[in-house]
Amino acid sequence: MRHLLPSLSPFHASAAFRYLFFAQLISSFGSALTYVVLPFEMYRLTKSTALVGLLGVVEFVPMFLLAFAGGALADHFERKRLILWAESAMLLVCLLLTVNAAQAQPALWPLWVAAALLAGLNSLHRPAMEALTPQLLPASEMTAVAAWQSLRGNFTHIIGPALAGLLAATYGAQAAFGINALTYLLSLLMIARVTGIPALTPPEESLTWVSLLEGWRYARTRPDLLGTYLIDLNAMFFGMPNALFPAIAERWGAATLGMLYAAPSVGALFAALTSGWARRVHRHGLAITLAATLWGVGIIGFGLAAQLWVALSFLAVAGAADMISGVFRMTIWNQTIPAHLRGRMAGIEMVSYLSGPYLGNAEAGFAAKLFGLQVSVVSGGVLCVLGSGLLALLLPKFIRYDSRLLRHHR
């Protein structure tokens, strides 16, 4: 069984990586609480799947507008400092949500404002975080790093949603939002201890629109990179039913809401814990495409399920598939993108893997309003599968991508 487990070598190789990893473990747990409680609070106050889905649009706009700037900033300024500033601002937003939720009649506008601010701040935070990680470790560790990062994210999205439902039901949404603020404080203290970061040569060009667009110009020369973006965008746009979870949970009882949010992460966590085999896979583009197709199949099964345990099982299958796709997408990015472009490319990556969920939640919410919950979920899964097949035909170089030929990309 040992060969199935992700390697511990990244933790042995870099103390700075250890601090960074565990700082994000703490803050990701808090973010998982808000991830569940924010749409829960919106649905509790409005009883509208469309408005819950509209949160995705509110999040998409600042994310899209700031992601490219965040990537460029990560290439021009100290990445650790950017992370500290972004997480400090996120802490303040969580305090705003806490105060609002504690009111006798919470207002809706803080939910919209917080959703937009958290998405925008994440657009400044995430490129810096993803660009900093490869600075701390050699390229040979990137597959193991991707597995551990996925494991971390999915672990927190199992514990976080389960606790979120309990906190919201017992103590109110303010408890979840307050704990999230505390996790950002703890994360800031740990990130401050990250030292010994290798210096990078600053880009020769100044921070202008031309430098912002350099990442796009580079991406267009790499069909393998474009494939990682488009395959995931298709899967998440059509097959993202999360906005429907508060409404679907009413079928089996409000206590099941946390289970629905956590189930994909259960599957993803299992896949991460048994991901040692990923080191032996070299056809990363093909693996990503197959995983995205399996995600769609899992969503179809979830939509057709009549029993809770069957629905949760299909969500777990979908989550495992998404984790496998994520490992290979992150491996391609971290192994082949030049260091001086890593921040800007991380911004593009973030647009690709967050646009799908944000807009997909809106699509699912409005489709459910027009055609019903089941039609929204099942049709989305079907379109995900069909889209994956079509992209495989349109992107032959992505399907043929082989990591053993990395020298051609460097």
LUMMIRO-898092 format. One record per residue (C-alpha): residue in three letters; residue number from 1; x, y, z. Coordinates in pm, 1 decimal, always signed. Layout:
<atoms>
ATOM   res     n         xx         yy         zz
ATOM   ALA   NUM          X          Y          Z
...
</atoms>
This chain:
<atoms>
ATOM   res     n         xx         yy         zz
ATOM   MET     1       +0.0       +0.0       +0.0
ATOM   ARG     2     +290.8     +240.3      +56.9
ATOM   HIS     3     +336.7     +307.1     -314.8
ATOM   LEU     4      -22.2     +433.7     -333.1
ATOM   LEU     5      +35.4     +707.9      -73.7
ATOM   PRO     6     +160.1    +1054.0     -176.5
ATOM   SER     7     +526.0    +1106.7      -96.2
ATOM   LEU     8     +627.6    +1297.0     +219.1
ATOM   SER     9     +941.8    +1422.7      +49.3
ATOM   PRO    10     +818.8    +1785.5       +1.1
ATOM   PHE    11     +784.3    +1823.4     +379.3
ATOM   HIS    12    +1134.5    +1689.1     +436.8
ATOM   ALA    13    +1284.3    +1907.7     +166.2
ATOM   SER    14    +1163.5    +2251.6     +280.5
ATOM   ALA    15    +1071.7    +2398.0     +619.9
ATOM   ALA    16     +924.1    +2700.2     +440.4
ATOM   PHE    17     +690.5    +2471.1     +247.3
ATOM   ARG    18     +578.7    +2309.8     +574.2
ATOM   TYR    19     +479.8    +2646.7     +723.6
ATOM   LEU    20     +304.7    +2749.8     +402.9
ATOM   PHE    21     +119.5    +2420.5     +374.4
ATOM   PHE    22      -12.5    +2416.4     +729.4
ATOM   ALA    23     -102.0    +2785.6     +719.9
ATOM   GLN    24     -323.3    +2712.4     +424.1
ATOM   LEU    25     -461.0    +2402.4     +593.8
ATOM   ILE    26     -589.0    +2624.4     +875.7
ATOM   SER    27     -731.0    +2902.4     +657.9
ATOM   SER    28     -883.1    +2653.1     +410.6
ATOM   PHE    29    -1077.2    +2496.7     +696.0
ATOM   GLY    30    -1226.3    +2835.2     +783.2
ATOM   SER    31    -1297.5    +2913.2     +417.4
ATOM   ALA    32    -1486.3    +2583.0     +390.0
ATOM   LEU    33    -1719.8    +2703.5     +663.9
ATOM   THR    34    -1800.6    +3024.2     +474.8
ATOM   TYR    35    -1825.4    +2830.1     +146.6
ATOM   VAL    36    -2126.9    +2644.7     +290.0
ATOM   VAL    37    -2279.8    +2900.5     +525.2
ATOM   LEU    38    -2284.0    +3195.1     +282.7
ATOM   PRO    39    -2519.8    +3026.3      +28.5
ATOM   PHE    40    -2705.8    +2862.0     +318.6
ATOM   GLU    41    -2772.8    +3204.6     +468.6
ATOM   MET    42    -2881.3    +3340.8     +130.8
ATOM   TYR    43    -3125.7    +3053.4      +78.8
ATOM   ARG    44    -3252.9    +3077.6     +437.6
ATOM   LEU    45    -3331.6    +3445.3     +391.1
ATOM   THR    46    -3472.7    +3429.3      +34.9
ATOM   LYS    47    -3576.6    +3066.7      -42.1
ATOM   SER    48    -3455.5    +3125.1     -399.4
ATOM   THR    49    -3219.4    +2891.3     -590.5
ATOM   ALA    50    -3178.5    +3165.3     -852.3
ATOM   LEU    51    -3044.6    +3413.1     -595.6
ATOM   VAL    52    -2812.3    +3149.6     -450.7
ATOM   GLY    53    -2686.3    +3083.4     -803.5
ATOM   LEU    54    -2650.2    +3457.2     -862.1
ATOM   LEU    55    -2387.9    +3462.3     -587.5
ATOM   GLY    56    -2168.7    +3285.7     -844.0
ATOM   VAL    57    -2200.8    +3575.7    -1087.1
ATOM   VAL    58    -2125.0    +3825.7     -811.0
ATOM   GLU    59    -1811.0    +3624.0     -734.0
ATOM   PHE    60    -1713.7    +3575.5    -1097.1
ATOM   VAL    61    -1694.1    +3944.5    -1192.4
ATOM   PRO    62    -1426.0    +4057.3     -941.6
ATOM   MET    63    -1242.7    +3728.3     -979.7
ATOM   PHE    64    -1220.1    +3772.5    -1357.2
ATOM   LEU    65    -1127.0    +4141.1    -1337.1
ATOM   LEU    66     -855.0    +4095.5    -1075.2
ATOM   ALA    67     -709.6    +3752.3    -1154.1
ATOM   PHE    68     -478.2    +3879.0    -1427.5
ATOM   ALA    69     -368.4    +4173.1    -1216.2
ATOM   GLY    70     -308.2    +3934.2     -926.5
ATOM   GLY    71      -91.1    +3715.3    -1144.1
ATOM   ALA    72     +112.7    +4011.4    -1269.6
ATOM   LEU    73     +155.3    +4146.6     -916.4
ATOM   ALA    74     +283.2    +3805.7     -806.9
ATOM   ASP    75     +553.8    +3825.3    -1074.1
ATOM   HIS    76     +655.6    +4183.5     -993.9
ATOM   PHE    77     +638.9    +4203.6     -614.9
ATOM   GLU    78     +725.1    +3993.2     -312.5
ATOM   ARG    79     +479.0    +3703.9     -311.5
ATOM   LYS    80     +482.4    +3645.9      +62.7
ATOM   ARG    81     +389.2    +4009.7     +128.0
ATOM   LEU    82      +98.3    +3990.9     -117.8
ATOM   ILE    83      -33.0    +3680.9      +59.0
ATOM   LEU    84      -16.5    +3851.7     +397.7
ATOM   TRP    85     -204.3    +4159.0     +274.6
ATOM   ALA    86     -475.2    +3952.8     +102.5
ATOM   GLU    87     -538.0    +3729.5     +403.6
ATOM   SER    88     -554.5    +4033.2     +635.0
ATOM   ALA    89     -829.7    +4179.6     +416.6
ATOM   MET    90    -1014.4    +3846.1     +407.8
ATOM   LEU    91    -1010.6    +3844.3     +787.4
ATOM   LEU    92    -1187.5    +4183.6     +789.4
ATOM   VAL    93    -1452.8    +4062.3     +542.7
ATOM   CYS    94    -1526.3    +3761.9     +765.0
ATOM   LEU    95    -1571.7    +3998.8    +1059.0
ATOM   LEU    96    -1828.1    +4193.2     +851.1
ATOM   LEU    97    -2020.8    +3871.2     +786.7
ATOM   THR    98    -2003.9    +3781.8    +1155.5
ATOM   VAL    99    -2149.7    +4113.8    +1267.6
ATOM   ASN   100    -2427.8    +4099.7    +1006.3
ATOM   ALA   101    -2525.6    +3741.3    +1090.1
ATOM   ALA   102    -2550.2    +3830.6    +1458.3
ATOM   GLN   103    -2827.7    +4082.8    +1389.3
ATOM   ALA   104    -3189.4    +3995.4    +1465.2
ATOM   GLN   105    -3269.6    +4044.3    +1094.5
ATOM   PRO   106    -2952.7    +4001.6     +884.6
ATOM   ALA   107    -2935.1    +4218.4     +573.8
ATOM   LEU   108    -2878.0    +4072.7     +227.3
ATOM   TRP   109    -2633.8    +4336.1     +101.4
ATOM   PRO   110    -2342.2    +4220.9     +323.7
ATOM   LEU   111    -2374.9    +3874.7     +167.7
ATOM   TRP   112    -2340.2    +4017.8     -183.9
ATOM   VAL   113    -2056.3    +4250.7      -82.6
ATOM   ALA   114    -1868.3    +3978.6     +105.8
ATOM   ALA   115    -1903.4    +3731.7     -182.0
ATOM   ALA   116    -1756.7    +3987.3     -423.6
ATOM   LEU   117    -1476.1    +4096.4     -189.6
ATOM   LEU   118    -1370.2    +3741.3      -98.5
ATOM   ALA   119    -1361.1    +3643.5     -466.2
ATOM   GLY   120    -1160.8    +3953.0     -558.1
ATOM   LEU   121     -915.8    +3909.7     -271.5
ATOM   ASN   122     -873.1    +3544.8     -360.5
ATOM   SER   123     -774.2    +3660.7     -708.4
ATOM   LEU   124     -484.0    +3851.3     -553.3
ATOM   HIS   125     -400.3    +3581.2     -299.4
ATOM   ARG   126     -409.1    +3261.6     -502.2
ATOM   PRO   127     -166.6    +3348.6     -785.2
ATOM   ALA   128      +91.6    +3459.6     -529.9
ATOM   MET   129      +41.0    +3140.5     -329.5
ATOM   GLU   130      +64.7    +2913.0     -632.5
ATOM   ALA   131     +365.8    +3100.0     -771.3
ATOM   LEU   132     +545.4    +3087.2     -436.4
ATOM   THR   133     +518.8    +2709.1     -393.7
ATOM   PRO   134     +744.2    +2612.2     -688.6
ATOM   GLN   135    +1007.3    +2854.1     -555.0
ATOM   LEU   136    +1042.7    +2643.7     -241.5
ATOM   LEU   137    +1084.1    +2299.4     -400.4
ATOM   PRO   138    +1241.2    +2136.5     -708.9
ATOM   ALA   139    +1023.5    +2044.9    -1008.0
ATOM   SER   140    +1054.6    +1673.5     -926.6
ATOM   GLU   141     +839.9    +1728.9     -615.4
ATOM   MET   142     +547.8    +1893.6     -795.2
ATOM   THR   143     +334.9    +1579.8     -842.7
ATOM   ALA   144     +360.0    +1501.7     -471.5
ATOM   VAL   145     +290.2    +1867.2     -386.9
ATOM   ALA   146      -21.1    +1863.1     -606.9
ATOM   ALA   147     -145.7    +1549.3     -430.9
ATOM   TRP   148      -87.6    +1698.2      -83.9
ATOM   GLN   149     -252.6    +2027.0     -177.8
ATOM   SER   150     -555.1    +1840.8     -309.0
ATOM   LEU   151     -559.9    +1624.0       +2.6
ATOM   ARG   152     -548.4    +1936.2     +219.1
ATOM   GLY   153     -827.5    +2107.2      +32.0
ATOM   ASN   154    -1054.0    +1805.7      +34.0
ATOM   PHE   155     -990.4    +1723.4     +399.0
ATOM   THR   156    -1093.0    +2075.2     +498.0
ATOM   HIS   157    -1397.0    +2055.0     +269.3
ATOM   ILE   158    -1510.4    +1742.0     +450.9
ATOM   ILE   159    -1464.5    +1866.2     +805.7
ATOM   GLY   160    -1561.3    +2226.6     +724.7
ATOM   PRO   161    -1904.6    +2163.6     +566.4
ATOM   ALA   162    -2000.0    +1906.2     +828.9
ATOM   LEU   163    -1913.0    +2151.4    +1105.1
ATOM   ALA   164    -2071.1    +2441.0     +914.7
ATOM   GLY   165    -2410.8    +2277.4     +915.7
ATOM   LEU   166    -2385.8    +2201.1    +1286.0
ATOM   LEU   167    -2267.8    +2551.8    +1373.2
ATOM   ALA   168    -2533.8    +2724.2    +1162.6
ATOM   ALA   169    -2812.6    +2510.2    +1310.1
ATOM   THR   170    -2693.3    +2535.8    +1671.4
ATOM   TYR   171    -2525.4    +2873.9    +1707.7
ATOM   GLY   172    -2617.3    +3058.9    +1388.7
ATOM   ALA   173    -2415.0    +3163.1    +1083.8
ATOM   GLN   174    -2216.1    +3412.7    +1290.0
ATOM   ALA   175    -2029.6    +3127.0    +1460.7
ATOM   ALA   176    -1902.5    +2989.3    +1128.7
ATOM   PHE   177    -1803.4    +3331.8     +997.5
ATOM   GLY   178    -1627.3    +3415.8    +1326.2
ATOM   ILE   179    -1425.0    +3094.3    +1320.5
ATOM   ASN   180    -1320.6    +3169.6     +962.4
ATOM   ALA   181    -1186.0    +3507.5    +1076.0
ATOM   LEU   182     -987.5    +3331.9    +1349.8
ATOM   THR   183     -836.6    +3084.9    +1102.3
ATOM   TYR   184     -708.7    +3372.7     +889.4
ATOM   LEU   185     -539.3    +3519.9    +1195.2
ATOM   LEU   186     -365.6    +3190.1    +1272.2
ATOM   SER   187     -265.4    +3150.6     +908.1
ATOM   LEU   188     -109.7    +3497.2     +905.0
ATOM   LEU   189     +105.6    +3408.6    +1205.2
ATOM   MET   190     +235.1    +3095.6    +1030.9
ATOM   ILE   191     +301.1    +3260.9     +694.7
ATOM   ALA   192     +506.0    +3524.7     +874.1
ATOM   ARG   193     +745.3    +3241.4     +966.7
ATOM   VAL   194     +807.8    +3143.2     +603.1
ATOM   THR   195    +1170.0    +3241.1     +539.9
ATOM   GLY   196    +1455.4    +3152.2     +307.9
ATOM   ILE   197    +1253.6    +3213.5       -9.8
ATOM   PRO   198    +1490.1    +3209.0     -311.0
ATOM   ALA   199    +1506.8    +3547.3     -480.7
ATOM   LEU   200    +1376.8    +3581.9     -834.4
ATOM   THR   201    +1511.8    +3820.9    -1093.0
ATOM   PRO   202    +1244.0    +4090.0    -1136.2
ATOM   PRO   203    +1089.9    +4103.0    -1485.6
ATOM   GLU   204    +1261.7    +4350.1    -1714.6
ATOM   GLU   205     +932.0    +4497.4    -1829.6
ATOM   SER   206     +734.0    +4731.9    -1607.1
ATOM   LEU   207     +389.3    +4645.5    -1473.6
ATOM   THR   208     +172.2    +4749.2    -1770.7
ATOM   TRP   209     -114.2    +4607.5    -1974.6
ATOM   VAL   210     +148.6    +4457.0    -2204.7
ATOM   SER   211     +302.8    +4262.7    -1917.0
ATOM   LEU   212      -43.8    +4152.0    -1803.5
ATOM   LEU   213     -112.0    +4006.0    -2147.0
ATOM   GLU   214     +220.7    +3824.8    -2172.9
ATOM   GLY   215      +73.7    +3526.4    -1993.1
ATOM   TRP   216     -201.7    +3497.2    -2253.4
ATOM   ARG   217      +50.2    +3518.5    -2535.3
ATOM   TYR   218     +252.5    +3240.9    -2376.3
ATOM   ALA   219      -58.0    +3024.7    -2315.4
ATOM   ARG   220     -156.0    +3047.0    -2682.4
ATOM   THR   221     +174.8    +2882.8    -2776.0
ATOM   ARG   222      +98.7    +2586.5    -2547.9
ATOM   PRO   223     -196.2    +2367.4    -2660.8
ATOM   ASP   224     -131.8    +2145.7    -2359.0
ATOM   LEU   225     -196.4    +2441.0    -2125.5
ATOM   LEU   226     -505.5    +2550.0    -2316.6
ATOM   GLY   227     -639.0    +2197.3    -2281.4
ATOM   THR   228     -606.1    +2204.3    -1903.0
ATOM   TYR   229     -809.3    +2526.3    -1894.2
ATOM   LEU   230    -1084.6    +2430.8    -2136.9
ATOM   ILE   231    -1146.2    +2076.4    -2013.4
ATOM   ASP   232    -1195.9    +2194.0    -1656.3
ATOM   LEU   233    -1401.7    +2497.5    -1759.6
ATOM   ASN   234    -1641.3    +2273.1    -1951.0
ATOM   ALA   235    -1675.5    +2024.5    -1665.2
ATOM   MET   236    -1738.1    +2283.4    -1397.6
ATOM   PHE   237    -1972.3    +2507.5    -1598.0
ATOM   PHE   238    -2212.2    +2231.2    -1695.8
ATOM   GLY   239    -2162.5    +1991.2    -1406.6
ATOM   MET   240    -2155.6    +2217.8    -1099.0
ATOM   PRO   241    -2474.8    +2162.9     -889.2
ATOM   ASN   242    -2354.0    +2319.9     -561.8
ATOM   ALA   243    -2596.5    +2612.6     -578.8
ATOM   LEU   244    -2878.8    +2357.9     -566.8
ATOM   PHE   245    -2760.7    +2182.3     -251.2
ATOM   PRO   246    -2962.4    +2398.6       -6.0
ATOM   ALA   247    -3280.8    +2320.8     -202.8
ATOM   ILE   248    -3194.7    +1953.0     -259.0
ATOM   ALA   249    -3118.5    +1909.8     +111.7
ATOM   GLU   250    -3482.5    +1988.4     +192.8
ATOM   ARG   251    -3572.7    +1654.8      +32.2
ATOM   TRP   252    -3379.5    +1456.0     +291.0
ATOM   GLY   253    -3370.9    +1707.7     +575.2
ATOM   ALA   254    -3170.8    +2023.2     +641.5
ATOM   ALA   255    -2910.8    +1824.2     +837.3
ATOM   THR   256    -2798.9    +1661.7     +511.0
ATOM   LEU   257    -2675.5    +1992.2     +361.6
ATOM   GLY   258    -2327.5    +1946.1     +505.2
ATOM   MET   259    -2321.0    +1589.3     +370.5
ATOM   LEU   260    -2392.3    +1707.5      +15.7
ATOM   TYR   261    -2114.7    +1966.5      +27.8
ATOM   ALA   262    -1872.5    +1722.1     +191.0
ATOM   ALA   263    -1937.5    +1415.1      -27.7
ATOM   PRO   264    -1725.3    +1523.5     -328.6
ATOM   SER   265    -1438.5    +1597.4      -93.0
ATOM   VAL   266    -1469.8    +1252.1      +64.8
ATOM   GLY   267    -1412.6    +1097.8     -275.6
ATOM   ALA   268    -1135.2    +1342.4     -353.5
ATOM   LEU   269     -965.8    +1272.4      -20.9
ATOM   PHE   270     -966.9     +898.8      -91.8
ATOM   ALA   271     -822.8     +964.5     -436.9
ATOM   ALA   272     -552.9    +1190.3     -289.1
ATOM   LEU   273     -456.3     +934.6      -24.0
ATOM   THR   274     -411.6     +669.9     -292.9
ATOM   SER   275     -248.9     +894.9     -553.1
ATOM   GLY   276      +99.7     +747.4     -539.9
ATOM   TRP   277      +30.1     +582.5     -875.5
ATOM   ALA   278       +9.6     +929.3    -1037.6
ATOM   ARG   279     +390.7     +948.9    -1051.6
ATOM   ARG   280     +386.7     +664.7    -1304.9
ATOM   VAL   281     +136.4     +835.8    -1538.1
ATOM   HIS   282     +293.4    +1042.6    -1817.2
ATOM   ARG   283       -3.1    +1104.5    -2051.1
ATOM   HIS   284     -137.6    +1383.2    -1835.9
ATOM   GLY   285     -370.5    +1534.3    -2097.4
ATOM   LEU   286     -546.2    +1203.3    -2156.1
ATOM   ALA   287     -576.9    +1146.1    -1779.9
ATOM   ILE   288     -735.0    +1491.1    -1732.1
ATOM   THR   289     -988.0    +1429.8    -2009.1
ATOM   LEU   290    -1091.8    +1089.7    -1872.9
ATOM   ALA   291    -1123.4    +1231.9    -1521.9
ATOM   ALA   292    -1341.8    +1520.8    -1643.6
ATOM   THR   293    -1566.1    +1272.7    -1823.3
ATOM   LEU   294    -1599.2    +1066.6    -1505.4
ATOM   TRP   295    -1695.1    +1384.1    -1316.1
ATOM   GLY   296    -1988.1    +1426.8    -1556.8
ATOM   VAL   297    -2094.5    +1064.4    -1510.3
ATOM   GLY   298    -2090.4    +1112.8    -1133.1
ATOM   ILE   299    -2310.7    +1423.4    -1159.5
ATOM   ILE   300    -2559.9    +1235.9    -1380.5
ATOM   GLY   301    -2578.9     +958.4    -1121.6
ATOM   PHE   302    -2628.6    +1212.6     -844.1
ATOM   GLY   303    -2914.2    +1375.8    -1030.5
ATOM   LEU   304    -3091.2    +1044.2    -1089.3
ATOM   ALA   305    -3040.1     +906.6     -737.0
ATOM   ALA   306    -3355.5     +847.7     -534.2
ATOM   GLN   307    -3180.1     +758.8     -208.7
ATOM   LEU   308    -2945.8     +976.9       -6.2
ATOM   TRP   309    -2663.4     +722.9      +19.1
ATOM   VAL   310    -2668.5     +668.6     -358.1
ATOM   ALA   311    -2660.2    +1043.5     -420.3
ATOM   LEU   312    -2368.1    +1086.9     -180.7
ATOM   SER   313    -2182.4     +796.5     -343.1
ATOM   PHE   314    -2207.1     +950.6     -689.1
ATOM   LEU   315    -2092.1    +1286.0     -553.8
ATOM   ALA   316    -1792.6    +1107.0     -400.5
ATOM   VAL   317    -1710.7     +950.0     -739.0
ATOM   ALA   318    -1731.7    +1293.5     -901.8
ATOM   GLY   319    -1505.6    +1441.3     -635.3
ATOM   ALA   320    -1245.8    +1167.8     -682.8
ATOM   ALA   321    -1244.8    +1233.1    -1057.0
ATOM   ASP   322    -1203.3    +1606.8    -1003.0
ATOM   MET   323     -911.3    +1548.3     -768.7
ATOM   ILE   324     -734.1    +1329.6    -1026.8
ATOM   SER   325     -788.0    +1594.5    -1292.7
ATOM   GLY   326     -656.8    +1861.1    -1056.3
ATOM   VAL   327     -337.9    +1670.1     -974.3
ATOM   PHE   328     -241.0    +1635.0    -1338.4
ATOM   ARG   329     -341.1    +1991.1    -1430.3
ATOM   MET   330     -131.3    +2128.8    -1146.2
ATOM   THR   331     +158.5    +1900.7    -1239.7
ATOM   ILE   332     +160.7    +2030.7    -1598.0
ATOM   TRP   333     +151.1    +2390.6    -1474.7
ATOM   ASN   334     +423.1    +2358.1    -1211.4
ATOM   GLN   335     +660.2    +2146.1    -1419.4
ATOM   THR   336     +654.0    +2342.1    -1743.4
ATOM   ILE   337     +581.1    +2712.4    -1683.7
ATOM   PRO   338     +889.7    +2939.5    -1650.9
ATOM   ALA   339     +935.0    +3090.6    -1304.9
ATOM   HIS   340     +918.1    +3451.4    -1427.7
ATOM   LEU   341     +569.7    +3386.2    -1572.1
ATOM   ARG   342     +437.1    +3166.5    -1292.0
ATOM   GLY   343     +231.2    +3435.6    -1122.7
ATOM   ARG   344      +63.6    +3557.6    -1440.8
ATOM   MET   345       -8.6    +3202.6    -1550.6
ATOM   ALA   346     -150.4    +3126.1    -1205.4
ATOM   GLY   347     -395.3    +3411.6    -1264.7
ATOM   ILE   348     -505.6    +3253.7    -1592.7
ATOM   GLU   349     -532.5    +2914.6    -1422.7
ATOM   MET   350     -752.9    +3064.3    -1154.4
ATOM   VAL   351     -985.2    +3214.0    -1414.6
ATOM   SER   352    -1012.7    +2873.6    -1580.6
ATOM   TYR   353    -1090.7    +2668.8    -1270.8
ATOM   LEU   354    -1307.9    +2926.5    -1089.8
ATOM   SER   355    -1508.8    +3061.1    -1384.7
ATOM   GLY   356    -1668.7    +2719.8    -1430.0
ATOM   PRO   357    -1793.4    +2682.4    -1070.4
ATOM   TYR   358    -1900.4    +3046.7    -1035.3
ATOM   LEU   359    -2090.8    +3061.6    -1364.0
ATOM   GLY   360    -2195.8    +2697.6    -1336.6
ATOM   ASN   361    -2368.8    +2768.2    -1006.8
ATOM   ALA   362    -2560.5    +3050.2    -1173.9
ATOM   GLU   363    -2649.1    +2827.1    -1469.3
ATOM   ALA   364    -2765.8    +2548.0    -1237.9
ATOM   GLY   365    -2971.7    +2785.1    -1023.1
ATOM   PHE   366    -3158.8    +2941.5    -1314.8
ATOM   ALA   367    -3202.2    +2604.4    -1492.3
ATOM   ALA   368    -3355.2    +2463.9    -1173.4
ATOM   LYS   369    -3594.4    +2758.2    -1152.9
ATOM   LEU   370    -3704.6    +2700.7    -1513.4
ATOM   PHE   371    -3699.5    +2321.0    -1544.4
ATOM   GLY   372    -3668.6    +2175.2    -1195.1
ATOM   LEU   373    -3384.3    +2048.3     -978.2
ATOM   GLN   374    -3338.6    +1705.9    -1138.1
ATOM   VAL   375    -3337.5    +1830.6    -1497.3
ATOM   SER   376    -3080.9    +2095.5    -1405.3
ATOM   VAL   377    -2842.5    +1844.2    -1247.9
ATOM   VAL   378    -2874.9    +1560.8    -1502.6
ATOM   SER   379    -2861.0    +1778.8    -1813.7
ATOM   GLY   380    -2549.9    +1947.4    -1676.4
ATOM   GLY   381    -2374.9    +1613.5    -1630.3
ATOM   VAL   382    -2467.4    +1503.1    -1982.7
ATOM   LEU   383    -2335.6    +1825.1    -2135.5
ATOM   CYS   384    -2013.5    +1785.1    -1935.7
ATOM   VAL   385    -1953.9    +1438.6    -2083.6
ATOM   LEU   386    -2033.6    +1552.9    -2437.2
ATOM   GLY   387    -1814.6    +1860.8    -2399.5
ATOM   SER   388    -1517.5    +1653.9    -2279.5
ATOM   GLY   389    -1546.1    +1430.5    -2584.5
ATOM   LEU   390    -1568.8    +1725.9    -2822.4
ATOM   LEU   391    -1265.8    +1898.3    -2668.6
ATOM   ALA   392    -1066.8    +1574.3    -2696.3
ATOM   LEU   393    -1131.8    +1581.1    -3071.4
ATOM   LEU   394    -1046.5    +1950.1    -3104.2
ATOM   LEU   395     -725.2    +1936.7    -2895.8
ATOM   PRO   396     -520.0    +1639.3    -3022.2
ATOM   LYS   397     -191.0    +1785.4    -2894.0
ATOM   PHE   398     -336.4    +1804.7    -2544.5
ATOM   ILE   399     -445.6    +1440.8    -2556.0
ATOM   ARG   400      -98.1    +1337.5    -2677.8
ATOM   TYR   401      +84.5    +1540.6    -2408.6
ATOM   ASP   402     +358.3    +1327.5    -2249.8
ATOM   SER   403     +556.0    +1450.4    -1946.8
ATOM   ARG   404     +858.5    +1246.9    -2058.7
ATOM   LEU   405     +905.1    +1509.8    -2331.9
ATOM   LEU   406     +927.0    +1804.6    -2092.4
ATOM   ARG   407    +1250.1    +1929.5    -2246.1
ATOM   HIS   408    +1045.6    +2053.5    -2541.5
ATOM   HIS   409     +850.6    +2293.3    -2320.6
ATOM   ARG   410    +1133.2    +2445.4    -2117.4
</atoms>
